Amino acid sequence: MTFFETAVRPVLFRVGGGDAEQAHEFTLKRLAGLSPAVRAVLRRRYAVSAPTEVFGVRFPNAVGLAAGMDKNGVALPSWPALGFGFVEVGTVTAKPQPGNDRPRLFRLRDSEAVINRMGFNNEGAAALAARLSALGPIGVPLGISLGKSKVTPLEEAVQDYLDSYELLHAYADYIAVNVSSPNTPGLRTLQDKSALASLLGALVGKVPVLVKIAPDLTEPAVAELLEVCLAYGAAGVIATNTTLSRDGLAAADQPRAGEAGGLSGRPLTERARKIVHFVHQETGGKLPIIGVGGIAGPDDAARMFDAGAALVQLYTGFIYRGPGLVRAAALTRT
Ligand SMILES: Cc1cc2nc3c(=O)[nH]c(=O)nc-3n(C[C@H](O)[C@H](O)[C@H](O)COP(=O)(O)O)c2cc1C
């Protein structure tokens, strides 16, 4: 067990009487408050240099922070210090919104998993733009994940994404189009052929645009989506978001299985990797893939790369394993 697992994680898991979202907020606040000196110490401990170039962007290493961890970009300078070779902020929406009622984030510890139904709680695209403008570059590539505002009808989704895009693309090394969160009603229908074509038609151009997909799509549906991605010049695919499936949960976590929302972590490992493999095969490696889902150890990262991912991202594994996992995963590429 690492220092994180024996000393830090038990403390974090007790914050707020065990409430996962309070622990998340506490951690973000602490990370946002780190001094440059402490960040420098962390950087010496965790940073890995294993440069790679993907869709024309140079990454110091291939392991990134997945969307949803730092939705509003409040702790941006700290993520590279914890070893991350890139950071995806968001998902943000054109209009600020509170998200779903709490509780909306649950740990399933025996399964090394999480269920969330956050519902894109975020301060909005303009607030993020202001923060990024004040901050300047963070030293590693920055992805910005865009989603649809809850109040915007699906028929007006393109304009809603476009509003966020206009405010934010200047700060982004890539834009992630999130059409795969299970927590905004109807959002996943934007993965369908004609809706995605309209969306990509409007957004592709100035910076690389990647499409984040759900692990619950059938292979024919993924194949159809890939055709649109290729036809409309998407720079890549991010696979995958959380799943609606509840397969693979430990017995002790069954009582929580009924919580609505997306499941992430270990139960997702194999499904996400299969999707990455399918995308890689189907496109003959032509479309770069960011592999995400259930990477809980360096071997999972290595397998994700073997399946065809050019980059990987962590979320739930980072909650359970801490920054040692970032480093170990990045070292698999040296
Ligand atoms: C609490 C939580 C919030 C998330 N929020 C977002 C989000 O806003 N946008 C997004 O694209 N993915 C979001 N995700 C999905 C992750 O980015 C990732 O795709 C998914 O959790 C699978 O990776 P993992 O098993 O390493 O966690 C969220 C995941 C969690 C656990």
The ligand as a Tripos MOL2 file, in Angstrom:
@<TRIPOS>MOLECULE
LIG
   31    33     1     0     0
SMALL
NO_CHARGES

@<TRIPOS>ATOM
      1 C1        -18.1080   12.2220  -10.1490 C.3       1 LIG1
      2 C2        -17.8770   12.1080  -11.6250 C.ar      1 LIG1
      3 C3        -18.1570   13.1880  -12.4460 C.ar      1 LIG1
      4 C4        -17.9310   13.1010  -13.8280 C.ar      1 LIG1
      5 N1        -18.2050   14.1840  -14.6100 N.ar      1 LIG1
      6 C5        -17.9300   14.1220  -15.9290 C.ar      1 LIG1
      7 C6        -18.1380   15.2540  -16.7590 C.ar      1 LIG1
      8 O1        -18.5290   16.3160  -16.3090 O.2       1 LIG1
      9 N2        -17.8760   15.1220  -18.0860 N.ar      1 LIG1
     10 C7        -17.4070   13.9530  -18.6330 C.ar      1 LIG1
     11 O2        -17.1660   13.9020  -19.8310 O.2       1 LIG1
     12 N3        -17.1880   12.8710  -17.8680 N.ar      1 LIG1
     13 C8        -17.4320   12.9290  -16.5310 C.ar      1 LIG1
     14 N4        -17.2040   11.8500  -15.7560 N.ar      1 LIG1
     15 C9        -16.7380   10.6010  -16.3890 C.3       1 LIG1
     16 C10       -15.2220   10.4440  -16.3240 C.3       1 LIG1
     17 O3        -14.5660   11.4890  -16.9930 O.3       1 LIG1
     18 C11       -14.7970    9.0920  -16.9250 C.3       1 LIG1
     19 O4        -15.1150    9.0750  -18.2930 O.3       1 LIG1
     20 C12       -15.4680    7.9100  -16.2580 C.3       1 LIG1
     21 O5        -15.5790    8.1060  -14.8670 O.3       1 LIG1
     22 C13       -14.7200    6.6020  -16.4960 C.3       1 LIG1
     23 O6        -13.4060    6.6690  -15.9920 O.3       1 LIG1
     24 P1        -12.9770    6.0900  -14.5610 P.3       1 LIG1
     25 O7        -13.4750    4.6790  -14.4790 O.co2     1 LIG1
     26 O8        -11.4830    6.2200  -14.5190 O.co2     1 LIG1
     27 O9        -13.6310    6.9560  -13.5500 O.co2     1 LIG1
     28 C14       -17.4200   11.9000  -14.3780 C.ar      1 LIG1
     29 C15       -17.1310   10.8230  -13.5410 C.ar      1 LIG1
     30 C16       -17.3390   10.8960  -12.1820 C.ar      1 LIG1
     31 C17       -17.0110    9.7150  -11.3100 C.3       1 LIG1
@<TRIPOS>BOND
     1     1     2 1
     2     2     3 ar
     3     2    30 ar
     4     3     4 ar
     5     4     5 ar
     6     4    28 ar
     7     5     6 ar
     8     6     7 ar
     9     6    13 1
    10     7     8 2
    11     7     9 ar
    12     9    10 ar
    13    10    11 2
    14    10    12 ar
    15    12    13 ar
    16    13    14 ar
    17    14    15 1
    18    14    28 ar
    19    15    16 1
    20    16    17 1
    21    16    18 1
    22    18    19 1
    23    18    20 1
    24    20    21 1
    25    20    22 1
    26    22    23 1
    27    23    24 1
    28    24    25 2
    29    24    26 1
    30    24    27 1
    31    28    29 ar
    32    29    30 ar
    33    30    31 1
@<TRIPOS>SUBSTRUCTURE
     1 LIG1         1 GROUP 0 **** ****
